[in-house]
Amino acid sequence: MKFIIIDGLDGSGKDTQANLIQQKYLSKGESVILRSHPTDDNQYGIKAKKALLGSGKLNKIKASTYYALDVIRSVRKYHKEADVVIFVRYLMGVAYLPFTVAKLLYFIFDLFLPTSKYMFYLDVEPNEAYNRLKARSDKEMFENIEDLTKVREKELKLAHDWHIINGNDNIGEVQKQIDLILEG
């Protein structure tokens, strides 16, 4: 089984790249499971999304907690259930918390949740991410320049053993960079 993780700021192209990877493996006749968190097929994901659309400290805590439960549920249910399993938004969800808490939770999750040599962080400048997000109708609480900047700093500190991909590049260039690693 190939376990692929795609993470990065909102607007970095995670879902776009995950869908391209899914199509690549499906065209080869392989079975693929794609999970993009938070999901809408269980209460944890639904509650995480609802909290993300809210505001305030309590909703930040709710969003992070339900997000983590949604990811853990996906791991338990789908890990090793197909030739290729792709998770979008995985360990970096902790970066929305204060860095000391994020670092501790990342360490714990990294210890107990499966990881992979195919962990991709799509690094995009906060201004670029914000411009890409403007077209969305649902605005999440962290989708502003200040939060995108803070979250990116934390994520890059946590992503020391990830493949950092320049998400500012066009879709095709990002796809090429990811394919080189997947095929290497």
SULKADA-V659960 format. One record per helix or strand of 2 or more residues. SS is the DSSP state (H for helix, E for strand). FROM is the first residue (numbers start at 1). TO is the last residue. If there is no record, write none. Layout:
SS/FROM/TO
SS/FROM/TO
//
This chain:
E/2/8
H/14/27
E/32/36
H/43/52
H/57/78
E/84/88
H/91/96
H/99/112
E/118/123
H/126/133
H/145/158
E/163/166
H/171/183
//
